[in-house]
Amino acid sequence: MRMRIALWVISLLSCSAAWAGTGNGDEILGKWLNASSRGQIEIYKEGNLYFGKLVWLREPNDENGMPKLDRNNPKKTEQGKPLLGALILRGFKQDGKEWNGGYIYDPQNGKDYKCFLKLQSPNELKVRGYIGVSLLGRTEVWTRIK
């Protein structure tokens, strides 16, 4: 019985150490399935900033079989580009256990929102987009793709 408890404690401590991560902010790197399960965003790092691009869509083509385009983008130069590869997250800086100071782009309405990211667990990312203050916004939980 004592051996079983000791193994359980060691296992728990190992999981805690793995969850603690390196603390360098790279814990959020990788592919994430959005809350609607219609898209995957790959988070990557450039310098000290974090970005995310759309790398998979459940329905990548329109009704004519052509790739869906970023039609709602306010930048005319972006409207003819495919949604796949579109920059969804941009300019995040790590601040402790959060990544903030960035923006999230909603291709459904073509708008950018202030945003912060927070790991709820190694495989769940809280994504909060908002206007002005974070009280006025929407939260989603994305799931890590393994």
C-alpha positions as CSV (number, residue, x, y, z in Angstrom):
1,M,0.0,0.0,0.0
2,R,2.8,2.4,0.9
3,M,4.5,1.6,-2.4
4,R,1.3,2.5,-4.3
5,I,1.0,5.8,-2.5
6,A,4.6,6.6,-3.1
7,L,4.2,5.8,-6.8
8,W,1.1,8.0,-7.0
9,V,2.9,10.9,-5.3
10,I,5.9,10.6,-7.7
11,S,3.5,10.5,-10.7
12,L,1.7,13.6,-9.4
13,L,4.9,15.5,-8.9
14,S,6.1,14.5,-12.4
15,C,2.9,15.8,-13.9
16,S,3.2,19.1,-11.9
17,A,6.8,19.6,-13.1
18,A,5.8,19.0,-16.7
19,W,2.9,21.4,-16.4
20,A,5.2,24.1,-14.8
21,G,7.0,24.2,-18.2
22,T,10.1,26.1,-18.9
23,G,8.6,29.5,-18.2
24,N,10.0,30.9,-21.4
25,G,6.6,31.3,-22.9
26,D,6.9,28.7,-25.5
27,E,4.3,26.5,-23.8
28,I,1.7,27.9,-26.2
29,L,3.6,27.0,-29.4
30,G,1.9,24.5,-31.6
31,K,-1.5,23.8,-33.2
32,W,-4.8,24.6,-31.5
33,L,-8.3,23.6,-32.5
34,N,-10.7,26.6,-32.0
35,A,-13.8,26.3,-29.9
36,S,-16.1,25.6,-32.9
37,S,-13.8,22.9,-34.1
38,R,-14.0,24.5,-37.6
39,G,-10.4,25.7,-37.7
40,Q,-6.9,25.1,-36.4
41,I,-4.4,27.9,-35.6
42,E,-0.7,27.3,-35.4
43,I,1.0,29.6,-32.8
44,Y,4.6,30.4,-33.5
45,K,7.2,32.9,-32.3
46,E,9.1,35.6,-34.1
47,G,11.7,37.3,-31.9
48,N,9.9,37.9,-28.5
49,L,6.4,38.0,-30.0
50,Y,3.9,35.3,-30.6
51,F,1.6,35.0,-33.7
52,G,-1.0,32.5,-34.9
53,K,-2.0,31.6,-38.5
54,L,-5.0,29.6,-39.7
55,V,-3.6,26.3,-41.0
56,W,-6.7,24.1,-41.3
57,L,-10.4,24.6,-42.0
58,R,-13.1,21.9,-41.7
59,E,-14.6,23.4,-44.9
60,P,-11.7,25.1,-46.8
61,N,-13.7,25.6,-50.0
62,D,-16.7,27.7,-50.9
63,E,-19.9,26.4,-52.6
64,N,-18.1,26.6,-55.9
65,G,-15.2,24.4,-54.7
66,M,-12.8,27.3,-54.6
67,P,-10.7,28.2,-51.6
68,K,-12.5,30.5,-49.2
69,L,-11.2,34.0,-49.3
70,D,-10.7,36.7,-46.6
71,R,-13.6,38.7,-48.1
72,N,-14.4,40.7,-45.0
73,N,-10.9,42.0,-44.4
74,P,-10.9,45.8,-44.3
75,K,-7.6,45.9,-46.1
76,K,-8.4,45.6,-49.8
77,T,-5.1,43.9,-50.5
78,E,-6.0,41.0,-48.2
79,Q,-9.6,40.4,-49.6
80,G,-8.5,38.2,-52.5
81,K,-6.2,36.0,-50.4
82,P,-7.2,32.6,-49.1
83,L,-8.3,32.2,-45.5
84,L,-5.9,29.4,-45.0
85,G,-2.6,31.0,-44.0
86,A,-4.4,34.2,-42.7
87,L,-2.8,35.8,-39.6
88,I,-5.3,35.3,-36.8
89,L,-3.2,36.2,-33.7
90,R,-0.5,38.9,-33.7
91,G,1.8,40.7,-31.4
92,F,1.5,38.8,-28.1
93,K,4.1,39.2,-25.4
94,Q,4.5,36.8,-22.5
95,D,3.6,38.3,-19.1
96,G,4.0,35.7,-16.4
97,K,1.4,33.0,-17.2
98,E,-0.4,35.1,-19.8
99,W,0.3,36.4,-23.3
100,N,-1.1,39.8,-23.9
101,G,-0.7,43.0,-25.8
102,G,-1.8,41.3,-29.0
103,Y,-4.8,41.2,-31.3
104,I,-7.1,38.5,-32.7
105,Y,-8.6,38.8,-36.1
106,D,-12.2,37.5,-36.8
107,P,-12.4,36.6,-40.5
108,Q,-16.2,36.3,-40.2
109,N,-16.6,40.1,-39.7
110,G,-13.2,41.4,-40.7
111,K,-12.5,43.0,-37.3
112,D,-9.5,43.0,-35.0
113,Y,-10.0,42.8,-31.2
114,K,-7.6,43.2,-28.4
115,C,-6.8,39.8,-26.9
116,F,-5.0,37.9,-24.2
117,L,-4.2,34.2,-24.0
118,K,-3.8,32.0,-20.9
119,L,-3.0,28.3,-20.6
120,Q,-5.7,26.7,-18.4
121,S,-3.9,23.4,-18.7
122,P,-1.1,22.0,-21.0
123,N,-3.9,21.3,-23.6
124,E,-6.4,24.1,-23.1
125,L,-5.8,27.7,-24.1
126,K,-8.2,30.4,-22.9
127,V,-8.5,33.0,-25.6
128,R,-10.2,36.3,-24.6
129,G,-11.0,38.9,-27.3
130,Y,-12.4,42.2,-26.3
131,I,-13.1,45.8,-27.2
132,G,-11.6,48.5,-24.9
133,V,-11.6,46.7,-21.5
134,S,-11.6,42.9,-21.2
135,L,-15.0,43.0,-19.5
136,L,-16.6,43.6,-22.9
137,G,-15.6,40.6,-24.9
138,R,-15.9,36.9,-25.6
139,T,-13.9,34.0,-24.3
140,E,-13.2,30.7,-26.1
141,V,-11.2,27.7,-25.0
142,W,-9.0,26.1,-27.7
143,T,-7.7,22.6,-27.5
144,R,-4.1,21.6,-28.3
145,I,-3.7,19.3,-31.4
146,K,-1.4,16.4,-30.5
